Amino acid sequence: MKKSLVIGLLLAAVLGLAAYVVAGPYLAIHGIRTALAEQDTGRLQKHVDFPALRVNLRAQVEDALARRAGTDVASNLFGAAALSIANSLLGRGVDTLVTPMGIAAILEGRATWKRAVGETVGGDTYAPAVPADPLKEATHHYESLSRFTATIHDADGDPLVFVFTRQGLRWRLTDIRLPL
């Protein structure tokens, strides 16, 4: 009797842990949604790995710039110098924006704009702005046991993929694959 109770409790604990890990990306998406609605950058930091996100976005932006510039620009001395300056400026822009403070500034600007155009919760200019919910219409997909994606489409129909990575038992946003 005692042995079967212990086995049952262990089995319940393992199943509960597995359910928590499987539900983790959805909990992270909900946490991001809540943090954006409340404009709480501290809570947002719990669900977004800002250093990894900065590195990944910066690499994508630099790659897109190099591809658009082409080999002719990169092989030219002045073109290479201009490309290097542009990479530095774009990289610094990504580094500045992809921080809790940068996101807070974007959210505040968005809220001010939404109030100005009347997109508020109650329609009143002084009411809170309609909260940002970028993952509202996302399709979800597990790529592996430690990688999960949520995909939305931009106005042109191009995919914007939010990548969540499991770090221990916790899931965090680590990359946004831009449709460059």
N, C-alpha and C positions, 0 to 999 in steps of 0.2 A: 504494500500500500504506500509506504513512504517513498520507496524507490520510484514508483510510477508517478507520484506527485512531483518529485524532483525533476524527473525526465519531462513531465508535462510543463513545468515552470520554465525549464531550460528551452524547450521547444517554443513556448510562447515568447520568451525573450528574444530568441533568434528570429522568429517570424516578425516580431515587433520591430527589431532593428532593421531587418530587410525591408519592411514596409516604409520605415522612416527614410532609408537611403533611396528607395524608389520614388518616394514622394518629395524628396529633397529639392529637385529642380523646380517643381511646382511651388514649393514653399519659398524658394528664392525669388521666383517671379512675383509671387504675392508680396513678399517683403519689399521688392523694388517698387512695385505698384503702390504700396502703402507709403513708402518713403517719399516717392515723387508726389503723391497726393498731399502729404503733410509737409513737403519741402524740408524733410529731415535728412540732412547730409550725413549725420552720424549713423543713422539707421541704414542709409544707403551704403556706407562703407562696410557694413556687415555682409552685404550681398554682392558687392562688386570688388574685385581684386584690381584696384586702380593701377598699381605698378605693372602688372601683366597686361592690362588693357591698354595702357599707354604704349608699351613696347610693341604690341601687336598692331595697334592702329598706326603708329609711326612708321613701322615697316611697310604697311600697305600703302600709305600716302607717298612714301619715298619711292616705292616700286612703281606706283601709278605715274608719278611725275617723270621718272626715268623712261618709262614706256612711251609716254606721250611726247617726250622730248625727242626720242629716237636716237639712233646710233650716230647720225650726222652731228647732232648737237653735242653729244657726249665725247666724240672724237675731236671736236674743235676746241682749241685752248680757251677761247672766250666763252664758248658754249658750256664747257665743263665747269668753268669758274661760276658762270651764271647758275648752272644746275646745282652746284655746291651751295651757293648762297640761298637759292630757293629751297633746297632741302633743309638747310639750317633754319630758315624762317618758318617753314611748314612744321618742322619737327618741334620747334619751340611753341608754336601755336597749339599743336596736339598736347604737348607737355603741360601747357597752361590750362587748356580746357578740360582735359581728362584728369581732373582732381576734384575732391569734394567741393572746394571753393569755386572752381570753374563751373561745375554742374549747378551749384547754388546760384551763381550769377546768371546762368542760362535760364534756370527756372524762374528767377525773379523777373528777368526781362520778359519771359513768356507770360508770366502772370500779369505783368503790367500791360502787355499788348492785349491779352485776352480781356482784361477789364476795359481797356480803351475801345475795343470793338464790340463789347457787350456780351462776350461769351463767358458768362458767370453762372454760378450754380442757380441763383434765383432770377437772373436777368437784370438784377440791380447792379449799377456801376460799382457800388461799395461792397458787394458780395464777393466771396472768394471766386477766383477763376476756376473754370472747369479743369480738373486735374489732368496732367499728362498721363497717358496710358499707352506707351508705344507698343506694348506686347499684347494689346487687347485682341487683335485678330490673328495672332500668331498660330502657326501650325507647329506641333512639337514632335521631336524625334530623338530617341536615344541612339547615339552613334556607337557607344560602347558602355561598359559599366561605369566609366568615369567621365564620359562626355555626353552632353545633351545639347540639342539646338532648338531654338525657337525662331521660326522664319516668318518675316512679314514681307510685304511687297511695297515698293515705293510707288509714286504716282505714274512712273513709266512701266511698272510691272516687274521691275528688276528686284531680285531677292536681297533682303538685308537680313543676315543671319546672326543671331545672338548666340554665342557659345558659352555654355556653362560647364565648368569643370569641377569634379568632386575633389575636395581637399580634405582628406580624412572622411568624416561623416558629413561634412558641410559642403554645399554646392554654392559656387560663386560665379558671377559673370566674369570671364577672362578675355573674351575677344568679341569683336563685332566685325563680321566679314562684310566689308562695304562693296556695293556694286560699282566698282570703278571700271 
